[in-house]
Amino acid sequence: MFALARLVIIGFVVLSVVYVCLSLYSRARRREKLEQAWDAAKGPGARAQYIREGLEAYDGSLRRKLIWGVYVVPSLTVALIIYLTNFA
């Protein structure tokens, strides 16, 4: 039982680090694309406002929600392996 608790805690910490890194990277890439789009078109309005509105739209996007798969996919895979090892 202690081994399972240790696996869950260490797994959660590792997945949290991966999630934070992936989330920050994805947001930075989106910001970069917004900056390039504004620079190319000499966009309407202020640059900072354009980027802020684009990032607000990104916060509600599907891509942002898919990053949560970092927790779901490995957790389900480990649960399936444990089940198949012990009960199949």
N, CA, C and O atoms as a CHARMM CRD file, in Angstrom:
* protein
*
  352
    1    1 MET  N      0.81800  -1.18900   0.00000 PROA 1      0.00000
    2    1 MET  CA     0.00000   0.00000   0.00000 PROA 1      0.00000
    3    1 MET  C      0.87000   1.26500   0.00000 PROA 1      0.00000
    4    1 MET  O      0.55100   2.25600  -0.65700 PROA 1      0.00000
    5    2 PHE  N      1.97300   1.20600   0.75100 PROA 2      0.00000
    6    2 PHE  CA     2.88300   2.34600   0.79400 PROA 2      0.00000
    7    2 PHE  C      3.50100   2.60000  -0.57700 PROA 2      0.00000
    8    2 PHE  O      3.71200   3.74800  -0.97000 PROA 2      0.00000
    9    3 ALA  N      3.78900   1.52500  -1.29700 PROA 3      0.00000
   10    3 ALA  CA     4.38100   1.67300  -2.63200 PROA 3      0.00000
   11    3 ALA  C      3.40600   2.36800  -3.57900 PROA 3      0.00000
   12    3 ALA  O      3.82200   3.19700  -4.38900 PROA 3      0.00000
   13    4 LEU  N      2.13000   2.04700  -3.49100 PROA 4      0.00000
   14    4 LEU  CA     1.12900   2.69300  -4.33000 PROA 4      0.00000
   15    4 LEU  C      1.01000   4.17900  -4.00000 PROA 4      0.00000
   16    4 LEU  O      0.91500   5.00900  -4.90400 PROA 4      0.00000
   17    5 ALA  N      1.01300   4.51700  -2.71800 PROA 5      0.00000
   18    5 ALA  CA     0.93800   5.92700  -2.31400 PROA 5      0.00000
   19    5 ALA  C      2.16600   6.68900  -2.81900 PROA 5      0.00000
   20    5 ALA  O      2.05000   7.81900  -3.29300 PROA 5      0.00000
   21    6 ARG  N      3.32600   6.07000  -2.71500 PROA 6      0.00000
   22    6 ARG  CA     4.54900   6.70400  -3.19600 PROA 6      0.00000
   23    6 ARG  C      4.48100   6.90100  -4.71200 PROA 6      0.00000
   24    6 ARG  O      4.88000   7.95200  -5.21300 PROA 6      0.00000
   25    7 LEU  N      3.98300   5.90600  -5.44600 PROA 7      0.00000
   26    7 LEU  CA     3.83200   6.01500  -6.89600 PROA 7      0.00000
   27    7 LEU  C      2.88300   7.15000  -7.26700 PROA 7      0.00000
   28    7 LEU  O      3.16300   7.91900  -8.18600 PROA 7      0.00000
   29    8 VAL  N      1.77900   7.25400  -6.56500 PROA 8      0.00000
   30    8 VAL  CA     0.79300   8.28900  -6.85100 PROA 8      0.00000
   31    8 VAL  C      1.35800   9.68000  -6.56600 PROA 8      0.00000
   32    8 VAL  O      1.17400  10.59900  -7.36400 PROA 8      0.00000
   33    9 ILE  N      2.03200   9.83700  -5.45100 PROA 9      0.00000
   34    9 ILE  CA     2.57800  11.15000  -5.09000 PROA 9      0.00000
   35    9 ILE  C      3.68500  11.56600  -6.04900 PROA 9      0.00000
   36    9 ILE  O      3.67900  12.69300  -6.54200 PROA 9      0.00000
   37   10 ILE  N      4.62000  10.68600  -6.31700 PROA 10     0.00000
   38   10 ILE  CA     5.70800  11.01100  -7.23700 PROA 10     0.00000
   39   10 ILE  C      5.15600  11.23700  -8.64600 PROA 10     0.00000
   40   10 ILE  O      5.58600  12.15900  -9.34000 PROA 10     0.00000
   41   11 GLY  N      4.22000  10.41400  -9.06300 PROA 11     0.00000
   42   11 GLY  CA     3.60100  10.58900 -10.37200 PROA 11     0.00000
   43   11 GLY  C      2.89200  11.91900 -10.49000 PROA 11     0.00000
   44   11 GLY  O      2.99000  12.58200 -11.52300 PROA 11     0.00000
   45   12 PHE  N      2.17700  12.32100  -9.45100 PROA 12     0.00000
   46   12 PHE  CA     1.47800  13.60000  -9.46800 PROA 12     0.00000
   47   12 PHE  C      2.45600  14.76300  -9.56400 PROA 12     0.00000
   48   12 PHE  O      2.21300  15.71900 -10.30000 PROA 12     0.00000
   49   13 VAL  N      3.55100  14.68900  -8.83300 PROA 13     0.00000
   50   13 VAL  CA     4.55400  15.75900  -8.87400 PROA 13     0.00000
   51   13 VAL  C      5.18300  15.84800 -10.26200 PROA 13     0.00000
   52   13 VAL  O      5.32500  16.94100 -10.81000 PROA 13     0.00000
   53   14 VAL  N      5.55800  14.70800 -10.83000 PROA 14     0.00000
   54   14 VAL  CA     6.18000  14.69300 -12.15400 PROA 14     0.00000
   55   14 VAL  C      5.19700  15.20700 -13.21500 PROA 14     0.00000
   56   14 VAL  O      5.56500  16.02100 -14.06200 PROA 14     0.00000
   57   15 LEU  N      3.96900  14.73700 -13.16800 PROA 15     0.00000
   58   15 LEU  CA     2.96500  15.18400 -14.13200 PROA 15     0.00000
   59   15 LEU  C      2.64500  16.66800 -13.96600 PROA 15     0.00000
   60   15 LEU  O      2.36300  17.35500 -14.94800 PROA 15     0.00000
   61   16 SER  N      2.68800  17.16100 -12.74300 PROA 16     0.00000
   62   16 SER  CA     2.45500  18.58600 -12.51800 PROA 16     0.00000
   63   16 SER  C      3.56300  19.43200 -13.13200 PROA 16     0.00000
   64   16 SER  O      3.29500  20.47700 -13.72500 PROA 16     0.00000
   65   17 VAL  N      4.80400  18.98100 -12.99000 PROA 17     0.00000
   66   17 VAL  CA     5.92000  19.70400 -13.59900 PROA 17     0.00000
   67   17 VAL  C      5.77900  19.69200 -15.12200 PROA 17     0.00000
   68   17 VAL  O      5.97200  20.72000 -15.77200 PROA 17     0.00000
   69   18 VAL  N      5.44800  18.55000 -15.68200 PROA 18     0.00000
   70   18 VAL  CA     5.25700  18.45300 -17.13600 PROA 18     0.00000
   71   18 VAL  C      4.10500  19.34800 -17.57800 PROA 18     0.00000
   72   18 VAL  O      4.21500  20.03100 -18.59700 PROA 18     0.00000
   73   19 TYR  N      3.01200  19.35700 -16.83900 PROA 19     0.00000
   74   19 TYR  CA     1.85900  20.19000 -17.18300 PROA 19     0.00000
   75   19 TYR  C      2.21200  21.67100 -17.17300 PROA 19     0.00000
   76   19 TYR  O      1.87000  22.40100 -18.10300 PROA 19     0.00000
   77   20 VAL  N      2.89200  22.11300 -16.12600 PROA 20     0.00000
   78   20 VAL  CA     3.25000  23.52800 -16.02500 PROA 20     0.00000
   79   20 VAL  C      4.18000  23.92200 -17.16400 PROA 20     0.00000
   80   20 VAL  O      3.98700  24.96700 -17.78700 PROA 20     0.00000
   81   21 CYS  N      5.18500  23.10100 -17.44300 PROA 21     0.00000
   82   21 CYS  CA     6.11300  23.40300 -18.53700 PROA 21     0.00000
   83   21 CYS  C      5.39400  23.44900 -19.87800 PROA 21     0.00000
   84   21 CYS  O      5.61300  24.36700 -20.66800 PROA 21     0.00000
   85   22 LEU  N      4.54700  22.47800 -20.13700 PROA 22     0.00000
   86   22 LEU  CA     3.81200  22.42500 -21.39500 PROA 22     0.00000
   87   22 LEU  C      2.83900  23.59400 -21.51900 PROA 22     0.00000
   88   22 LEU  O      2.69400  24.16700 -22.59900 PROA 22     0.00000
   89   23 SER  N      2.18400  23.94500 -20.44000 PROA 23     0.00000
   90   23 SER  CA     1.24200  25.05000 -20.45000 PROA 23     0.00000
   91   23 SER  C      1.95600  26.37400 -20.72200 PROA 23     0.00000
   92   23 SER  O      1.49400  27.17500 -21.53500 PROA 23     0.00000
   93   24 LEU  N      3.07900  26.60300 -20.04600 PROA 24     0.00000
   94   24 LEU  CA     3.84000  27.83500 -20.26200 PROA 24     0.00000
   95   24 LEU  C      4.39900  27.89700 -21.68100 PROA 24     0.00000
   96   24 LEU  O      4.39500  28.96000 -22.30200 PROA 24     0.00000
   97   25 TYR  N      4.87400  26.78300 -22.19100 PROA 25     0.00000
   98   25 TYR  CA     5.40800  26.74300 -23.54800 PROA 25     0.00000
   99   25 TYR  C      4.31300  27.04200 -24.57000 PROA 25     0.00000
  100   25 TYR  O      4.52000  27.81800 -25.50200 PROA 25     0.00000
  101   26 SER  N      3.15500  26.42700 -24.39000 PROA 26     0.00000
  102   26 SER  CA     2.05300  26.62600 -25.32700 PROA 26     0.00000
  103   26 SER  C      1.57800  28.08100 -25.30100 PROA 26     0.00000
  104   26 SER  O      1.30100  28.65900 -26.35200 PROA 26     0.00000
  105   27 ARG  N      1.48500  28.66300 -24.13200 PROA 27     0.00000
  106   27 ARG  CA     1.05500  30.05800 -24.01700 PROA 27     0.00000
  107   27 ARG  C      2.09000  30.99500 -24.65000 PROA 27     0.00000
  108   27 ARG  O      1.72400  31.96800 -25.30800 PROA 27     0.00000
  109   28 ALA  N      3.36400  30.70600 -24.45500 PROA 28     0.00000
  110   28 ALA  CA     4.41700  31.53400 -25.05000 PROA 28     0.00000
  111   28 ALA  C      4.38000  31.45300 -26.57600 PROA 28     0.00000
  112   28 ALA  O      4.55300  32.46200 -27.26000 PROA 28     0.00000
  113   29 ARG  N      4.15500  30.25500 -27.10200 PROA 29     0.00000
  114   29 ARG  CA     4.05000  30.10000 -28.55700 PROA 29     0.00000
  115   29 ARG  C      2.85100  30.87900 -29.09900 PROA 29     0.00000
  116   29 ARG  O      2.94500  31.51800 -30.14700 PROA 29     0.00000
  117   30 ARG  N      1.73900  30.82700 -28.39300 PROA 30     0.00000
  118   30 ARG  CA     0.54500  31.55700 -28.82800 PROA 30     0.00000
  119   30 ARG  C      0.80900  33.05900 -28.81000 PROA 30     0.00000
  120   30 ARG  O      0.43200  33.77500 -29.73700 PROA 30     0.00000
  121   31 ARG  N      1.45600  33.52600 -27.75500 PROA 31     0.00000
  122   31 ARG  CA     1.79400  34.94800 -27.65300 PROA 31     0.00000
  123   31 ARG  C      2.70400  35.36100 -28.80800 PROA 31     0.00000
  124   31 ARG  O      2.52000  36.42200 -29.40400 PROA 31     0.00000
  125   32 GLU  N      3.67700  34.52200 -29.11600 PROA 32     0.00000
  126   32 GLU  CA     4.59800  34.79200 -30.21400 PROA 32     0.00000
  127   32 GLU  C      3.85400  34.88900 -31.55100 PROA 32     0.00000
  128   32 GLU  O      4.13300  35.77300 -32.36100 PROA 32     0.00000
  129   33 LYS  N      2.91800  33.98200 -31.77100 PROA 33     0.00000
  130   33 LYS  CA     2.13900  34.01100 -33.01600 PROA 33     0.00000
  131   33 LYS  C      1.26700  35.26000 -33.09100 PROA 33     0.00000
  132   33 LYS  O      1.12100  35.84800 -34.16200 PROA 33     0.00000
  133   34 LEU  N      0.69100  35.66800 -31.97300 PROA 34     0.00000
  134   34 LEU  CA    -0.11100  36.88600 -31.95200 PROA 34     0.00000
  135   34 LEU  C      0.74900  38.11300 -32.25300 PROA 34     0.00000
  136   34 LEU  O      0.33600  39.00400 -32.99500 PROA 34     0.00000
  137   35 GLU  N      1.93900  38.15000 -31.67400 PROA 35     0.00000
  138   35 GLU  CA     2.84600  39.27000 -31.94400 PROA 35     0.00000
  139   35 GLU  C      3.23200  39.31600 -33.41900 PROA 35     0.00000
  140   35 GLU  O      3.25500  40.38800 -34.02400 PROA 35     0.00000
  141   36 GLN  N      3.53200  38.16800 -33.99100 PROA 36     0.00000
  142   36 GLN  CA     3.89100  38.12000 -35.41000 PROA 36     0.00000
  143   36 GLN  C      2.72000  38.51800 -36.29400 PROA 36     0.00000
  144   36 GLN  O      2.90800  39.21400 -37.29200 PROA 36     0.00000
  145   37 ALA  N      1.52400  38.08900 -35.94400 PROA 37     0.00000
  146   37 ALA  CA     0.34300  38.43700 -36.73500 PROA 37     0.00000
  147   37 ALA  C      0.08600  39.93900 -36.68100 PROA 37     0.00000
  148   37 ALA  O     -0.23600  40.55000 -37.70000 PROA 37     0.00000
  149   38 TRP  N      0.22400  40.53400 -35.50300 PROA 38     0.00000
  150   38 TRP  CA     0.00800  41.96800 -35.38100 PROA 38     0.00000
  151   38 TRP  C      1.07700  42.73800 -36.14400 PROA 38     0.00000
  152   38 TRP  O      0.77300  43.72300 -36.81700 PROA 38     0.00000
  153   39 ASP  N      2.33000  42.29400 -36.04200 PROA 39     0.00000
  154   39 ASP  CA     3.42500  42.96800 -36.74800 PROA 39     0.00000
  155   39 ASP  C      3.26300  42.87100 -38.26300 PROA 39     0.00000
  156   39 ASP  O      3.54400  43.83100 -38.98000 PROA 39     0.00000
  157   40 ALA  N      2.81700  41.73000 -38.74400 PROA 40     0.00000
  158   40 ALA  CA     2.66700  41.53700 -40.19100 PROA 40     0.00000
  159   40 ALA  C      1.54500  42.40200 -40.75600 PROA 40     0.00000
  160   40 ALA  O      1.66900  42.94900 -41.85200 PROA 40     0.00000
  161   41 ALA  N      0.46700  42.52200 -40.01800 PROA 41     0.00000
  162   41 ALA  CA    -0.69300  43.26300 -40.51500 PROA 41     0.00000
  163   41 ALA  C     -0.71300  44.70400 -40.02000 PROA 41     0.00000
  164   41 ALA  O     -1.57200  45.49100 -40.41500 PROA 41     0.00000
  165   42 LYS  N      0.24600  45.04800 -39.14500 PROA 42     0.00000
  166   42 LYS  CA     0.19400  46.36200 -38.48000 PROA 42     0.00000
  167   42 LYS  C     -1.21000  46.56200 -37.93300 PROA 42     0.00000
  168   42 LYS  O     -1.90000  47.54800 -38.19300 PROA 42     0.00000
  169   43 GLY  N     -1.58100  45.55200 -37.15600 PROA 43     0.00000
  170   43 GLY  CA    -2.94600  45.34000 -36.71700 PROA 43     0.00000
  171   43 GLY  C     -3.70600  46.54700 -36.21800 PROA 43     0.00000
  172   43 GLY  O     -3.14400  47.61300 -35.96500 PROA 43     0.00000
  173   44 PRO  N     -4.99400  46.34400 -36.08600 PROA 44     0.00000
  174   44 PRO  CA    -5.84200  47.42100 -35.59200 PROA 44     0.00000
  175   44 PRO  C     -5.63700  47.61900 -34.09000 PROA 44     0.00000
  176   44 PRO  O     -5.47600  46.64700 -33.35100 PROA 44     0.00000
  177   45 GLY  N     -5.64300  48.82300 -33.65700 PROA 45     0.00000
  178   45 GLY  CA    -5.54900  49.11300 -32.23300 PROA 45     0.00000
  179   45 GLY  C     -4.14100  48.93900 -31.69000 PROA 45     0.00000
  180   45 GLY  O     -3.17200  48.78600 -32.43300 PROA 45     0.00000
  181   46 ALA  N     -4.06700  48.96700 -30.38600 PROA 46     0.00000
  182   46 ALA  CA    -2.78300  48.84100 -29.70600 PROA 46     0.00000
  183   46 ALA  C     -2.31300  47.39200 -29.71600 PROA 46     0.00000
  184   46 ALA  O     -3.11300  46.46000 -29.63800 PROA 46     0.00000
  185   47 ARG  N     -1.01600  47.22800 -29.81400 PROA 47     0.00000
  186   47 ARG  CA    -0.43100  45.87600 -29.85700 PROA 47     0.00000
  187   47 ARG  C     -0.71800  45.10200 -28.57300 PROA 47     0.00000
  188   47 ARG  O     -1.10900  43.93600 -28.62100 PROA 47     0.00000
  189   48 ALA  N     -0.52500  45.75200 -27.43200 PROA 48     0.00000
  190   48 ALA  CA    -0.73400  45.08100 -26.14300 PROA 48     0.00000
  191   48 ALA  C     -2.18000  44.62400 -25.98300 PROA 48     0.00000
  192   48 ALA  O     -2.43900  43.53600 -25.46900 PROA 48     0.00000
  193   49 GLN  N     -3.10900  45.45000 -26.41800 PROA 49     0.00000
  194   49 GLN  CA    -4.52200  45.08800 -26.30700 PROA 49     0.00000
  195   49 GLN  C     -4.83700  43.90500 -27.21900 PROA 49     0.00000
  196   49 GLN  O     -5.56500  42.99500 -26.82400 PROA 49     0.00000
  197   50 TYR  N     -4.29500  43.91100 -28.43100 PROA 50     0.00000
  198   50 TYR  CA    -4.50200  42.80900 -29.37500 PROA 50     0.00000
  199   50 TYR  C     -3.97900  41.49500 -28.79300 PROA 50     0.00000
  200   50 TYR  O     -4.64100  40.46100 -28.88200 PROA 50     0.00000
  201   51 ILE  N     -2.80400  41.54500 -28.20600 PROA 51     0.00000
  202   51 ILE  CA    -2.21200  40.33900 -27.62500 PROA 51     0.00000
  203   51 ILE  C     -3.01900  39.88700 -26.41100 PROA 51     0.00000
  204   51 ILE  O     -3.27500  38.69400 -26.25000 PROA 51     0.00000
  205   52 ARG  N     -3.41900  40.82400 -25.56000 PROA 52     0.00000
  206   52 ARG  CA    -4.19700  40.46600 -24.37100 PROA 52     0.00000
  207   52 ARG  C     -5.51400  39.79400 -24.76000 PROA 52     0.00000
  208   52 ARG  O     -5.89700  38.78700 -24.16600 PROA 52     0.00000
  209   53 GLU  N     -6.20400  40.35100 -25.75400 PROA 53     0.00000
  210   53 GLU  CA    -7.47000  39.75500 -26.19900 PROA 53     0.00000
  211   53 GLU  C     -7.25000  38.39100 -26.83100 PROA 53     0.00000
  212   53 GLU  O     -8.06800  37.48800 -26.65300 PROA 53     0.00000
  213   54 GLY  N     -6.15700  38.23000 -27.56700 PROA 54     0.00000
  214   54 GLY  CA    -5.84200  36.93000 -28.16000 PROA 54     0.00000
  215   54 GLY  C     -5.54000  35.88200 -27.11400 PROA 54     0.00000
  216   54 GLY  O     -5.94200  34.72700 -27.25000 PROA 54     0.00000
  217   55 LEU  N     -4.83000  36.28100 -26.06300 PROA 55     0.00000
  218   55 LEU  CA    -4.53000  35.33100 -24.99400 PROA 55     0.00000
  219   55 LEU  C     -5.77200  34.99400 -24.17100 PROA 55     0.00000
  220   55 LEU  O     -5.89900  33.87700 -23.67000 PROA 55     0.00000
  221   56 GLU  N     -6.68200  35.94600 -24.03100 PROA 56     0.00000
  222   56 GLU  CA    -7.94800  35.64400 -23.34600 PROA 56     0.00000
  223   56 GLU  C     -8.75500  34.63100 -24.15000 PROA 56     0.00000
  224   56 GLU  O     -9.38400  33.74000 -23.58100 PROA 56     0.00000
  225   57 ALA  N     -8.73500  34.76900 -25.45900 PROA 57     0.00000
  226   57 ALA  CA    -9.42100  33.79000 -26.30800 PROA 57     0.00000
  227   57 ALA  C     -8.73000  32.43800 -26.21500 PROA 57     0.00000
  228   57 ALA  O     -9.39500  31.40300 -26.23300 PROA 57     0.00000
  229   58 TYR  N     -7.40500  32.43300 -26.11500 PROA 58     0.00000
  230   58 TYR  CA    -6.64500  31.18900 -25.97800 PROA 58     0.00000
  231   58 TYR  C     -6.99100  30.47400 -24.67200 PROA 58     0.00000
  232   58 TYR  O     -7.06100  29.24500 -24.63500 PROA 58     0.00000
  233   59 ASP  N     -7.20700  31.23800 -23.60600 PROA 59     0.00000
  234   59 ASP  CA    -7.51600  30.62400 -22.30700 PROA 59     0.00000
  235   59 ASP  C     -8.77700  29.77400 -22.35400 PROA 59     0.00000
  236   59 ASP  O     -8.90200  28.82400 -21.58100 PROA 59     0.00000
  237   60 GLY  N     -9.70700  30.08900 -23.23400 PROA 60     0.00000
  238   60 GLY  CA   -10.93000  29.29700 -23.34800 PROA 60     0.00000
  239   60 GLY  C    -10.90000  28.30600 -24.49500 PROA 60     0.00000
  240   60 GLY  O    -11.92300  27.70100 -24.81700 PROA 60     0.00000
  241   61 SER  N     -9.74700  28.13100 -25.11400 PROA 61     0.00000
  242   61 SER  CA    -9.66500  27.29800 -26.32000 PROA 61     0.00000
  243   61 SER  C     -9.58600  25.81000 -25.99600 PROA 61     0.00000
  244   61 SER  O     -9.33300  25.41100 -24.85900 PROA 61     0.00000
  245   62 LEU  N     -9.80600  25.01200 -27.01700 PROA 62     0.00000
  246   62 LEU  CA    -9.73400  23.56200 -26.88100 PROA 62     0.00000
  247   62 LEU  C     -8.30400  23.10600 -26.59200 PROA 62     0.00000
  248   62 LEU  O     -8.09600  22.17500 -25.81300 PROA 62     0.00000
  249   63 ARG  N     -7.33000  23.74800 -27.20800 PROA 63     0.00000
  250   63 ARG  CA    -5.92500  23.37100 -26.99100 PROA 63     0.00000
  251   63 ARG  C     -5.55400  23.47100 -25.51400 PROA 63     0.00000
  252   63 ARG  O     -4.87200  22.60000 -24.97400 PROA 63     0.00000
  253   64 ARG  N     -6.00200  24.52000 -24.88300 PROA 64     0.00000
  254   64 ARG  CA    -5.71600  24.71200 -23.46000 PROA 64     0.00000
  255   64 ARG  C     -6.30900  23.56200 -22.63900 PROA 64     0.00000
  256   64 ARG  O     -5.69300  23.09400 -21.68200 PROA 64     0.00000
  257   65 LYS  N     -7.49300  23.12000 -23.01600 PROA 65     0.00000
  258   65 LYS  CA    -8.14200  22.02400 -22.29100 PROA 65     0.00000
  259   65 LYS  C     -7.48700  20.68500 -22.58000 PROA 65     0.00000
  260   65 LYS  O     -7.46500  19.80800 -21.71600 PROA 65     0.00000
  261   66 LEU  N     -6.95500  20.51600 -23.77900 PROA 66     0.00000
  262   66 LEU  CA    -6.31200  19.25500 -24.13000 PROA 66     0.00000
  263   66 LEU  C     -5.01900  19.03000 -23.36100 PROA 66     0.00000
  264   66 LEU  O     -4.57800  17.89100 -23.20600 PROA 66     0.00000
  265   67 ILE  N     -4.41600  20.09600 -22.88400 PROA 67     0.00000
  266   67 ILE  CA    -3.18900  19.95100 -22.10600 PROA 67     0.00000
  267   67 ILE  C     -3.46300  19.17700 -20.81100 PROA 67     0.00000
  268   67 ILE  O     -2.55100  18.56600 -20.25400 PROA 67     0.00000
  269   68 TRP  N     -4.69500  19.20000 -20.33600 PROA 68     0.00000
  270   68 TRP  CA    -5.05300  18.41600 -19.14800 PROA 68     0.00000
  271   68 TRP  C     -4.86800  16.91400 -19.38900 PROA 68     0.00000
  272   68 TRP  O     -4.83600  16.13300 -18.43800 PROA 68     0.00000
  273   69 GLY  N     -4.74700  16.51000 -20.65100 PROA 69     0.00000
  274   69 GLY  CA    -4.48100  15.11400 -20.97900 PROA 69     0.00000
  275   69 GLY  C     -3.17000  14.62200 -20.40300 PROA 69     0.00000
  276   69 GLY  O     -2.94200  13.41500 -20.31600 PROA 69     0.00000
  277   70 VAL  N     -2.30200  15.54600 -20.00700 PROA 70     0.00000
  278   70 VAL  CA    -1.04300  15.18600 -19.36000 PROA 70     0.00000
  279   70 VAL  C     -1.32600  14.39800 -18.07900 PROA 70     0.00000
  280   70 VAL  O     -0.56200  13.50100 -17.72200 PROA 70     0.00000
  281   71 TYR  N     -2.39300  14.71900 -17.40300 PROA 71     0.00000
  282   71 TYR  CA    -2.76600  13.98200 -16.19300 PROA 71     0.00000
  283   71 TYR  C     -3.56100  12.72500 -16.52800 PROA 71     0.00000
  284   71 TYR  O     -3.34700  11.67600 -15.92000 PROA 71     0.00000
  285   72 VAL  N     -4.45800  12.82200 -17.47100 PROA 72     0.00000
  286   72 VAL  CA    -5.40800  11.74800 -17.73100 PROA 72     0.00000
  287   72 VAL  C     -4.75400  10.53000 -18.39300 PROA 72     0.00000
  288   72 VAL  O     -4.90300   9.40700 -17.91000 PROA 72     0.00000
  289   73 VAL  N     -4.03900  10.74800 -19.48700 PROA 73     0.00000
  290   73 VAL  CA    -3.49800   9.62700 -20.26500 PROA 73     0.00000
  291   73 VAL  C     -2.51000   8.76400 -19.45400 PROA 73     0.00000
  292   73 VAL  O     -2.68800   7.54700 -19.40500 PROA 73     0.00000
  293   74 PRO  N     -1.48200   9.34100 -18.82100 PROA 74     0.00000
  294   74 PRO  CA    -0.57900   8.49000 -18.04600 PROA 74     0.00000
  295   74 PRO  C     -1.26400   7.80000 -16.86100 PROA 74     0.00000
  296   74 PRO  O     -0.94700   6.65400 -16.54200 PROA 74     0.00000
  297   75 SER  N     -2.19500   8.49100 -16.21600 PROA 75     0.00000
  298   75 SER  CA    -2.90100   7.88900 -15.07900 PROA 75     0.00000
  299   75 SER  C     -3.71900   6.67300 -15.51500 PROA 75     0.00000
  300   75 SER  O     -3.70000   5.63300 -14.85600 PROA 75     0.00000
  301   76 LEU  N     -4.43100   6.81500 -16.62100 PROA 76     0.00000
  302   76 LEU  CA    -5.22000   5.68400 -17.11900 PROA 76     0.00000
  303   76 LEU  C     -4.32200   4.54200 -17.58800 PROA 76     0.00000
  304   76 LEU  O     -4.65600   3.37200 -17.40700 PROA 76     0.00000
  305   77 THR  N     -3.18800   4.87900 -18.18900 PROA 77     0.00000
  306   77 THR  CA    -2.25600   3.84800 -18.64300 PROA 77     0.00000
  307   77 THR  C     -1.69600   3.06400 -17.47300 PROA 77     0.00000
  308   77 THR  O     -1.64400   1.83500 -17.52300 PROA 77     0.00000
  309   78 VAL  N     -1.27700   3.74800 -16.42400 PROA 78     0.00000
  310   78 VAL  CA    -0.74600   3.06200 -15.23600 PROA 78     0.00000
  311   78 VAL  C     -1.84000   2.23000 -14.57700 PROA 78     0.00000
  312   78 VAL  O     -1.58200   1.10500 -14.14800 PROA 78     0.00000
  313   79 ALA  N     -3.04800   2.76000 -14.49100 PROA 79     0.00000
  314   79 ALA  CA    -4.15700   1.99400 -13.89500 PROA 79     0.00000
  315   79 ALA  C     -4.44800   0.73700 -14.71700 PROA 79     0.00000
  316   79 ALA  O     -4.69700  -0.32800 -14.15100 PROA 79     0.00000
  317   80 LEU  N     -4.41800   0.85200 -16.02900 PROA 80     0.00000
  318   80 LEU  CA    -4.64800  -0.30600 -16.88800 PROA 80     0.00000
  319   80 LEU  C     -3.54400  -1.35000 -16.71800 PROA 80     0.00000
  320   80 LEU  O     -3.83000  -2.54400 -16.64100 PROA 80     0.00000
  321   81 ILE  N     -2.29800  -0.91300 -16.65900 PROA 81     0.00000
  322   81 ILE  CA    -1.18100  -1.84600 -16.46700 PROA 81     0.00000
  323   81 ILE  C     -1.29200  -2.55600 -15.12200 PROA 81     0.00000
  324   81 ILE  O     -1.07600  -3.76400 -15.03600 PROA 81     0.00000
  325   82 ILE  N     -1.62500  -1.81700 -14.08600 PROA 82     0.00000
  326   82 ILE  CA    -1.78900  -2.42100 -12.75000 PROA 82     0.00000
  327   82 ILE  C     -2.92800  -3.44000 -12.77600 PROA 82     0.00000
  328   82 ILE  O     -2.79300  -4.53900 -12.23800 PROA 82     0.00000
  329   83 TYR  N     -4.03900  -3.07900 -13.39500 PROA 83     0.00000
  330   83 TYR  CA    -5.17000  -3.99800 -13.47900 PROA 83     0.00000
  331   83 TYR  C     -4.80700  -5.25900 -14.23500 PROA 83     0.00000
  332   83 TYR  O     -5.08200  -6.36500 -13.77000 PROA 83     0.00000
  333   84 LEU  N     -4.18300  -5.10100 -15.41300 PROA 84     0.00000
  334   84 LEU  CA    -3.83500  -6.26700 -16.21100 PROA 84     0.00000
  335   84 LEU  C     -2.79000  -7.15100 -15.53100 PROA 84     0.00000
  336   84 LEU  O     -2.81700  -8.37300 -15.67200 PROA 84     0.00000
  337   85 THR  N     -1.88700  -6.53700 -14.80700 PROA 85     0.00000
  338   85 THR  CA    -0.85700  -7.31200 -14.10100 PROA 85     0.00000
  339   85 THR  C     -1.45600  -8.11100 -12.96400 PROA 85     0.00000
  340   85 THR  O     -1.06500  -9.25800 -12.74600 PROA 85     0.00000
  341   86 ASN  N     -2.39300  -7.53500 -12.23400 PROA 86     0.00000
  342   86 ASN  CA    -2.90400  -8.18800 -11.04100 PROA 86     0.00000
  343   86 ASN  C     -4.16100  -9.03400 -11.27400 PROA 86     0.00000
  344   86 ASN  O     -4.36100 -10.02700 -10.57500 PROA 86     0.00000
  345   87 PHE  N     -4.99500  -8.67300 -12.21800 PROA 87     0.00000
  346   87 PHE  CA    -6.29700  -9.33500 -12.31100 PROA 87     0.00000
  347   87 PHE  C     -6.57800 -10.03600 -13.63400 PROA 87     0.00000
  348   87 PHE  O     -7.60800 -10.69800 -13.76500 PROA 87     0.00000
  349   88 ALA  N     -5.70600  -9.91100 -14.59800 PROA 88     0.00000
  350   88 ALA  CA    -5.99000 -10.54900 -15.88400 PROA 88     0.00000
  351   88 ALA  C     -5.14100 -11.78500 -16.09400 PROA 88     0.00000
  352   88 ALA  O     -5.25400 -12.44400 -17.12700 PROA 88     0.00000
